[in-house]
Each structure stands twice: as structure tokens, then as C-alpha cells.
Amino acid sequence: MLHVYLFLLCLPLLFFLDPLYRKLISFLTSAAATIVRSKESTDVGVVVSRTKYESSNGGSVDVDVSSSSTADHLVILVHGILGCAANWKYVANQFVRTLPDKVTIHSSESNMFRLTLDGVDVMGERLAAEVIEVVNRRPEVKRISFVAHSVGGLVSRYAIGRLYRPPRQNAEDNPSGVDNDGNSKGTICGLEPVNFITFASPHLGSRGNGQVPFLFGVPAIEKVASYISHWIFGRTGTQLFLVDDIGQGKPPLLLQMVEDCGELHFMSGLQSFKRRVAYSNVGYDHIVGWRTSSIRRQSELPKWEESITGKYPHVVYEEFSKGDAAETSANVSLEVVNGDTIEGKEASDCPPKIIVGKGGCKLP
């Protein structure tokens, strides 16, 4: 209990240090932004300049760069809190190197640094507008995927809720309910949804129940954290700790996002993707617990051994789910690295699976 007393003793200092903390965050994010804008380098045939990338082998990274690529699959990379587009530089390069002429990579830059403190909904609207702009600039793209880290996963879920359009269903012209492109579950910004992948995203928020590991699972500390979250992470913090509903007469945003809400088709948009994957950390992630990032109760956490395969030593647990036979068109892969699993009840051509690992984030 020593850490509890130390935390409570230091709590009054937060009131005094809060203005200084905000100034420090402002200075550091501004400095980081300056460094990112001024950095230019070359890496394995991929020219990097001001966070805009283009590959010499046919693929392209960041659609703001003119390219002769014929790639028709747009992949949107979304960073986490206080992050920036450059966080995805290595991943973007690997995509282009591995899948030349097949993918166009865009690292989101509409919510960088301090803008990530404005709230999931505000960031989601920005991301949606950014995706629309990117798609308009790339008329050749036909398919779309999202790969998101941390809070970026929530932002992406909000954005697809805004961008989702149901299939055109006209009893006379289209009795099958399938649109002109053969998409039976609707589109995202007019494109065929393919993959929706999150890494260590707090889908259940960060409030209580050991969702933030460094708070030690102590109820008193977790309760205090929920009330001071806005000091550190602004409006985004209140939404993560599910206290954004206070005095507003409506559920917290993350609770609203578990179903379609008016013009925001949160669940329909998510269900439209052929493949949905969530990676979670079992350990060493002190900010996002493996239950919230894998969408599981404590009783649902899988047991795991040290290692089950020599080929992928980071994998310590694997589970296959039969899913719900009522839904046959979705291909849901439930995966966890160093952590937990995302639950789904959609059937697929390949059985949904859960992969739990002890370290690293390598795709099996």
C-alpha cells in the first residue's frame, strides 16, 4: 500500500504543477513538430521528406505525393495520443517494399501532437474529412483498410462510422441488396472495406478494473485518475475515463460507439470490413491494459503458456472460435500479441482466431 500513500501525498502537487505541465507538453510537441517538418532522409528506395513518402518500386506512401502507382488498395495509418504521421514511417516503408503496386499508404496527419487531446469525436471528424480528401485525390483506389495504434483505434472507429454508407437497396433495380461494386455490407467513403486492425487500443476505455496497469488496480487511485484525466489528456482523457457524460444527460462517447447512433454508423461501419483484428499486450504495456484493448472481461482472459511454437516464439496462446453461423460473409480474425483478444460473433471462411503473445507485434 506504500505506493497508494505516496500517490495521495503527491496529489496536491498536481494542482500546482498543472500549468507548468501544460506548458512543458506544449513546448515538447511544438519542438517535435519542428523536427518532423525539417527532417529529410532516404531509406531503402523510399524517399522521405516532411513525412511524405514515395517508393521507387511502384508502391506509394502518403497519397499527397504524386505517383504513377496503379495500386487500388488504400491503407490508412492512424497514430496514437501525442503522436504524429512519422510514427508510421517504418511500417509504411515495409508495406511498400512488401506489396509494390498493390497498396497506397497514407499516414494520417490531421490529429498530430496536441490535437490528439481534443477528443475522440473531434479527431474522428478530422480523420473522416482527411480520408475523403485522400480518396478524392486518388480516384484509382477501390478498397480501403485501417491500421491504428492506441487511441487511433477509437478515432478510426469514429471516422468509419461517419464514412460508412449502406448498400443501395432498391426493390426494382437492386433486389439483392448488393451495390454496383458487389459490396453487400456497404462502403467506407465509397470504397470496399477490407481490413480494420488496431494495436493496443483502449476499446473499453481506461476507467477502473485495472484498465490502466500503472495505476496498480487500486480503486482509490483509479477513481482519482478519472477526475484528473482532463488535466493530462484534455477532452480525450475525459472520454477515455468515461466521465464525459457528466451533466450532459447522455451516455459516454465510448458507450455510444457500441451501436449505430443517428447518422453515425459505428457498428455497421465496423461490420462492413471483411477482416477485423485487435492486437493487445499481456505485459509491459503500462498505459493500455490487455482487457480493454482485447475487449474482454477478467473472467474471459485466456490462459497461456510460455510458448507454443518454435516458429513464432512470441505466440503463447492460440484459440479458434466457431462464431455465429448466421453471418457468413465476414472474415473476422481475432488476434492478440503479448495480450488479449477481440471478441466477434461473425462467421468467416477461415475460423476466427485468437493469438496471444509475450512480446513483439509480428503477424503470424
Backbone torsions as a table, in degrees:
resi	resn	phi	psi	omega
1	MET	NA	-2.2	-177.8
2	LEU	-59.3	-40.3	-178.2
3	HIS	-65.0	-28.9	178.4
4	VAL	-66.6	-47.3	-179.6
5	TYR	-64.2	-40.2	178.8
6	LEU	-63.0	-40.4	179.0
7	PHE	-63.2	-45.9	-178.3
8	LEU	-66.5	-34.4	178.3
9	LEU	-68.6	-34.0	-178.6
10	CYS	-83.9	-12.4	-176.1
11	LEU	-56.6	-44.5	179.1
12	PRO	-58.1	-28.5	-179.7
13	LEU	-65.8	-25.2	-179.6
14	LEU	-62.6	-36.8	179.8
15	PHE	-64.6	-36.0	-178.7
16	PHE	-78.7	-37.8	-174.2
17	LEU	-87.6	-10.4	-176.3
18	ASP	-54.1	-49.2	178.6
19	PRO	-60.2	-39.3	179.3
20	LEU	-66.6	-38.8	179.3
21	TYR	-62.3	-45.0	-178.9
22	ARG	-63.1	-39.4	178.2
23	LYS	-65.2	-39.0	179.8
24	LEU	-65.1	-45.3	178.5
25	ILE	-60.1	-42.6	-179.7
26	SER	-61.5	-43.6	-179.3
27	PHE	-65.6	-45.8	-176.8
28	LEU	-65.7	-42.4	-179.8
29	THR	-67.8	-36.4	177.7
30	SER	-66.4	-41.4	179.1
31	ALA	-64.6	-41.8	179.3
32	ALA	-63.9	-39.7	179.3
33	ALA	-63.3	-39.1	179.3
34	THR	-64.2	-41.1	-180.0
35	ILE	-64.8	-43.5	-179.1
36	VAL	-62.4	-42.3	-177.1
37	ARG	-67.8	-30.2	-175.0
38	SER	-92.4	-8.8	-174.6
39	LYS	-80.7	132.0	175.3
40	GLU	-136.8	132.5	-179.9
41	SER	-155.5	171.1	176.5
42	THR	-124.6	132.8	-176.1
43	ASP	-140.3	109.9	174.5
44	VAL	48.8	54.4	176.0
45	GLY	78.0	-0.2	179.6
46	VAL	-109.4	115.9	-178.4
47	VAL	-82.6	126.0	-177.3
48	VAL	-114.8	123.2	179.7
49	SER	-148.7	118.9	178.9
50	ARG	52.6	45.2	179.4
51	THR	61.1	18.9	175.3
52	LYS	-111.8	130.2	-173.4
53	TYR	-122.1	148.0	172.4
54	GLU	-146.1	135.8	-177.6
55	SER	-96.3	144.0	178.6
56	SER	-83.6	-6.1	-177.3
57	ASN	-101.1	16.4	173.5
58	GLY	111.7	-36.7	177.6
59	GLY	-76.6	167.4	179.2
60	SER	-137.6	148.7	179.4
61	VAL	-122.5	122.3	-175.3
62	ASP	71.6	112.3	-172.9
63	VAL	-71.8	-5.3	177.1
64	ASP	-70.7	-15.0	179.7
65	VAL	-92.6	131.0	178.6
66	SER	-64.1	134.0	-177.7
67	SER	-147.8	150.6	178.1
68	SER	-93.3	9.3	-177.2
69	SER	-61.4	143.6	176.5
70	THR	-100.1	13.8	-178.4
71	ALA	-58.8	134.7	-178.5
72	ASP	-112.7	5.9	-178.6
73	HIS	-113.5	112.2	-179.5
74	LEU	-92.2	125.6	178.0
75	VAL	-113.7	120.3	-179.9
76	ILE	-98.0	122.3	177.7
77	LEU	-102.2	127.9	-175.2
78	VAL	-124.1	121.0	-177.7
79	HIS	-81.1	174.7	-179.1
80	GLY	-95.7	-163.5	-174.3
81	ILE	-66.0	137.4	-177.7
82	LEU	60.1	19.8	-179.8
83	GLY	-95.7	-174.1	179.5
84	CYS	-151.4	171.7	-177.4
85	ALA	-60.3	-32.9	-177.5
86	ALA	-65.9	-16.5	177.8
87	ASN	-59.0	-25.7	-175.8
88	TRP	-98.0	10.5	-174.6
89	LYS	-54.6	-51.0	-177.3
90	TYR	-63.7	-45.1	-179.8
91	VAL	-60.9	-44.6	179.8
92	ALA	-60.4	-43.4	179.0
93	ASN	-61.2	-40.8	-179.7
94	GLN	-68.0	-37.4	176.1
95	PHE	-58.2	-49.4	-176.7
96	VAL	-66.8	-39.3	-179.9
97	ARG	-67.0	-39.2	-176.3
98	THR	-80.5	-34.6	-175.2
99	LEU	-125.0	59.3	179.0
100	PRO	-62.8	143.8	179.2
101	ASP	64.1	10.4	-180.0
102	LYS	-117.5	-33.0	-176.6
103	VAL	-127.5	149.2	170.3
104	THR	-117.1	124.4	-174.5
105	ILE	-103.7	132.3	174.6
106	HIS	-126.8	117.9	175.3
107	SER	-89.1	117.2	-176.1
108	SER	-58.8	136.1	179.7
109	GLU	-132.9	19.0	-179.3
110	SER	-90.8	-7.3	-177.2
111	ASN	-134.6	44.2	-174.3
112	MET	-84.1	150.2	172.9
113	PHE	55.8	-123.2	-174.7
114	ARG	-63.4	-21.8	179.8
115	LEU	-65.5	-17.8	178.8
116	THR	-74.4	-4.8	179.1
117	LEU	-95.2	2.4	-173.4
118	ASP	-83.3	-8.9	-179.7
119	GLY	116.1	146.6	-178.7
120	VAL	-62.1	-40.4	-178.6
121	ASP	-67.1	-43.3	178.9
122	VAL	-63.8	-44.8	178.5
123	MET	-65.3	-36.6	178.9
124	GLY	-63.3	-39.5	177.9
125	GLU	-66.3	-39.6	178.1
126	ARG	-63.8	-44.4	-179.4
127	LEU	-63.6	-41.0	178.9
128	ALA	-60.1	-44.7	178.7
129	ALA	-64.0	-37.8	179.0
130	GLU	-65.0	-42.7	179.5
131	VAL	-63.5	-41.9	178.2
132	ILE	-59.3	-43.9	179.6
133	GLU	-62.8	-42.5	-179.8
134	VAL	-64.3	-45.2	-178.9
135	VAL	-64.3	-39.8	178.4
136	ASN	-63.6	-29.3	-179.3
137	ARG	-81.9	-16.0	-177.3
138	ARG	-126.5	75.3	-176.3
139	PRO	-64.5	-15.3	-177.7
140	GLU	-79.9	-15.0	-177.6
141	VAL	-74.2	140.0	-178.2
142	LYS	-120.7	-22.0	-176.5
143	ARG	-127.5	158.2	-177.8
144	ILE	-142.7	142.3	176.1
145	SER	-136.2	154.7	177.0
146	PHE	-123.3	135.5	172.6
147	VAL	-127.5	118.2	-171.5
148	ALA	-132.8	148.2	179.3
149	HIS	-115.5	137.1	173.2
150	SER	54.1	-129.6	-178.7
151	VAL	-59.7	-23.6	176.9
152	GLY	-57.5	-27.2	176.9
153	GLY	-65.9	-40.9	178.0
154	LEU	-69.0	-40.5	178.8
155	VAL	-62.1	-41.7	179.6
156	SER	-66.2	-39.4	177.8
157	ARG	-62.3	-39.7	177.9
158	TYR	-66.0	-44.2	-176.8
159	ALA	-62.4	-42.7	-179.4
160	ILE	-69.2	-26.5	174.4
161	GLY	-64.3	-33.9	177.5
162	ARG	-78.2	-36.0	-173.8
163	LEU	-86.6	-13.3	-176.1
164	TYR	-68.3	138.2	173.1
165	ARG	-129.8	127.5	-179.0
166	PRO	-67.8	158.3	178.7
167	PRO	-63.8	144.5	179.1
168	ARG	-72.1	119.7	-177.8
169	GLN	-120.8	109.3	178.5
170	ASN	-126.4	123.0	-174.0
171	ALA	-55.6	-31.9	-177.0
172	GLU	-90.8	-49.2	-174.4
173	ASP	-83.9	-27.5	-172.6
174	ASN	-146.0	67.2	-175.8
175	PRO	-65.7	-19.7	-177.8
176	SER	-78.5	-16.6	-177.1
177	GLY	78.9	10.5	179.2
178	VAL	-102.6	133.3	-177.2
179	ASP	-76.7	-177.2	-174.9
180	ASN	-63.6	-23.1	-179.3
181	ASP	-96.1	6.2	178.6
182	GLY	84.2	13.0	-179.2
183	ASN	-90.1	114.7	-176.3
184	SER	-87.6	-7.9	-176.0
185	LYS	-121.4	19.9	178.5
186	GLY	90.9	-179.3	-176.8
187	THR	-130.4	162.9	172.8
188	ILE	-113.9	111.5	-177.3
189	CYS	55.5	36.2	178.8
190	GLY	79.8	2.9	-177.7
191	LEU	-110.3	159.0	177.9
192	GLU	-75.2	120.3	179.8
193	PRO	-73.9	131.1	-177.3
194	VAL	-116.7	-67.9	-176.1
195	ASN	-121.2	138.5	171.3
196	PHE	-129.7	110.1	-171.4
197	ILE	-126.0	131.3	176.8
198	THR	-124.3	147.3	176.3
199	PHE	-119.5	118.3	175.6
200	ALA	49.8	50.8	178.5
201	SER	-98.9	131.5	-178.5
202	PRO	-77.7	72.5	-175.1
203	HIS	-62.3	-30.2	179.7
204	LEU	-97.1	9.9	-177.6
205	GLY	83.8	-170.1	-175.3
206	SER	-123.8	13.3	-173.5
207	ARG	-90.1	120.0	172.8
208	GLY	59.3	-174.7	174.5
209	ASN	56.8	27.6	178.2
210	GLY	68.5	22.6	-178.0
211	GLN	-68.8	-26.4	174.7
212	VAL	-112.3	98.6	-171.8
213	PRO	-53.6	-36.2	-175.3
214	PHE	-71.7	-5.7	173.9
215	LEU	-87.9	4.1	171.4
216	PHE	66.3	6.0	-179.2
217	GLY	71.5	16.0	179.5
218	VAL	-84.4	117.2	-175.8
219	PRO	-53.1	-40.5	-177.9
220	ALA	-62.6	-44.2	-179.9
221	ILE	-68.3	-42.1	-179.7
222	GLU	-63.3	-36.8	179.5
223	LYS	-67.8	-43.4	178.1
224	VAL	-62.8	-42.2	-179.1
225	ALA	-59.2	-36.4	-179.0
226	SER	-66.2	-27.2	-178.8
227	TYR	-89.1	-18.0	-179.5
228	ILE	-111.2	5.9	-176.9
229	SER	-59.9	-31.5	-177.8
230	HIS	-69.7	-21.8	178.0
231	TRP	-66.6	-36.0	-174.5
232	ILE	-94.3	-46.8	-173.8
233	PHE	-115.1	18.2	174.2
234	GLY	58.3	-145.8	-178.5
235	ARG	-64.6	-31.8	176.6
236	THR	-60.8	-39.0	179.4
237	GLY	-62.2	-42.1	179.6
238	THR	-64.2	-34.5	179.6
239	GLN	-73.5	-37.8	178.6
240	LEU	-65.8	-35.8	-179.9
241	PHE	-92.3	10.1	172.9
242	LEU	59.6	35.5	177.4
243	VAL	-115.6	12.6	-179.9
244	ASP	-76.9	-6.7	-178.8
245	ASP	-90.3	-6.9	-175.1
246	ILE	-59.9	121.5	177.6
247	GLY	75.7	5.3	-177.2
248	GLN	-105.7	-10.8	176.7
249	GLY	69.5	21.4	177.3
250	LYS	-143.5	160.0	-177.4
251	PRO	-63.8	159.3	173.8
252	PRO	-57.8	152.9	-176.4
253	LEU	-56.1	-44.6	-177.0
254	LEU	-63.4	-29.1	176.5
255	LEU	-73.9	-36.6	176.9
256	GLN	-64.7	-29.3	-174.8
257	MET	-78.6	2.8	178.6
258	VAL	-88.0	0.3	176.9
259	GLU	-152.9	167.2	176.4
260	ASP	-64.6	139.0	-175.0
261	CYS	-135.2	95.9	-179.3
262	GLY	64.0	-124.0	-179.7
263	GLU	-83.6	-1.4	179.5
264	LEU	-100.6	107.0	-175.0
265	HIS	-93.9	70.0	-174.0
266	PHE	-60.8	-53.4	-176.4
267	MET	-76.9	-38.3	178.0
268	SER	-61.9	-40.5	178.3
269	GLY	-63.1	-43.0	-179.9
270	LEU	-67.4	-40.6	-179.4
271	GLN	-68.8	-19.8	-178.0
272	SER	-71.8	-18.8	-179.7
273	PHE	-76.3	139.1	-179.3
274	LYS	-69.3	-30.6	-175.9
275	ARG	-137.8	127.0	178.3
276	ARG	-125.8	126.2	-174.3
277	VAL	-131.9	137.5	174.6
278	ALA	-126.3	126.8	175.1
279	TYR	-104.6	137.2	-177.6
280	SER	-136.8	151.9	179.7
281	ASN	-98.6	126.4	174.7
282	VAL	-69.7	-43.5	-177.7
283	GLY	-141.4	172.0	175.8
284	TYR	69.6	2.1	172.3
285	ASP	-107.0	104.2	-173.3
286	HIS	-90.9	-1.7	-178.5
287	ILE	-105.3	-44.8	-177.8
288	VAL	-115.5	112.9	-180.0
289	GLY	-69.7	158.0	-174.5
290	TRP	-77.1	-14.6	175.0
291	ARG	-75.6	-45.4	-177.9
292	THR	-70.3	-34.4	-179.2
293	SER	-81.3	-12.2	178.4
294	SER	-113.6	0.8	176.6
295	ILE	57.3	61.8	-179.2
296	ARG	-142.1	150.8	170.2
297	ARG	-79.1	164.6	179.2
298	GLN	-58.6	-40.7	-178.0
299	SER	-69.3	-15.1	-177.3
300	GLU	-97.0	-3.0	-179.4
301	LEU	-66.0	131.8	-177.6
302	PRO	-75.1	152.4	173.4
303	LYS	-83.0	148.7	-179.3
304	TRP	-143.6	152.1	177.7
305	GLU	-103.1	175.7	-175.9
306	GLU	-62.2	-41.8	178.9
307	SER	-163.6	144.0	-179.5
308	ILE	-119.1	-6.3	-178.9
309	THR	-149.3	138.8	178.1
310	GLY	-76.2	-27.2	-178.3
311	LYS	-69.2	-40.0	179.2
312	TYR	-125.3	81.1	-174.5
313	PRO	-63.5	-17.9	179.3
314	HIS	-76.5	-15.7	-179.6
315	VAL	-84.0	122.1	-178.7
316	VAL	-118.6	-3.8	178.7
317	TYR	-157.8	140.3	176.9
318	GLU	-143.3	132.1	-177.5
319	GLU	-138.2	138.1	177.5
320	PHE	-110.4	136.9	-179.2
321	SER	-115.5	138.8	179.4
322	LYS	-73.8	-27.7	179.1
323	GLY	73.4	-165.8	-177.6
324	ASP	-105.1	116.9	-176.7
325	ALA	-65.6	-13.0	-178.7
326	ALA	-68.2	-22.8	-178.8
327	GLU	-116.8	113.7	-171.0
328	THR	-111.4	-7.5	-173.4
329	SER	-96.9	-10.7	-177.0
330	ALA	-93.6	142.0	177.2
331	ASN	-114.3	94.4	-172.6
332	VAL	-103.7	119.7	177.5
333	SER	-109.2	123.3	-176.7
334	LEU	-106.1	108.7	-173.0
335	GLU	-130.9	147.5	177.9
336	VAL	-140.3	132.5	175.0
337	VAL	-114.3	126.9	-177.3
338	ASN	57.0	29.0	-177.3
339	GLY	-172.7	-137.6	-162.4
340	ASP	-105.8	-164.4	-177.1
341	THR	-128.9	156.3	173.2
342	ILE	-98.8	134.5	-177.7
343	GLU	-88.3	144.5	175.4
344	GLY	-151.5	152.7	-178.6
345	LYS	-120.7	21.7	178.8
346	GLU	-94.8	138.1	176.4
347	ALA	-79.3	165.2	-178.7
348	SER	-153.9	167.1	176.2
349	ASP	-64.2	-37.9	174.3
350	CYS	-107.9	133.3	-176.9
351	PRO	-58.2	137.0	175.4
352	PRO	-57.2	144.5	-179.0
353	LYS	-135.6	155.2	178.1
354	ILE	-118.5	127.6	178.3
355	ILE	-124.1	121.5	-179.2
356	VAL	-112.2	131.6	-177.0
357	GLY	-128.8	167.2	-178.1
358	LYS	-102.1	-6.7	-179.8
359	GLY	-180.0	153.6	179.6
360	GLY	78.1	169.2	179.8
361	CYS	-135.1	57.0	-178.2
362	LYS	-95.6	135.5	176.6
363	LEU	-71.9	133.6	178.6
364	PRO	-72.5	NA	NA
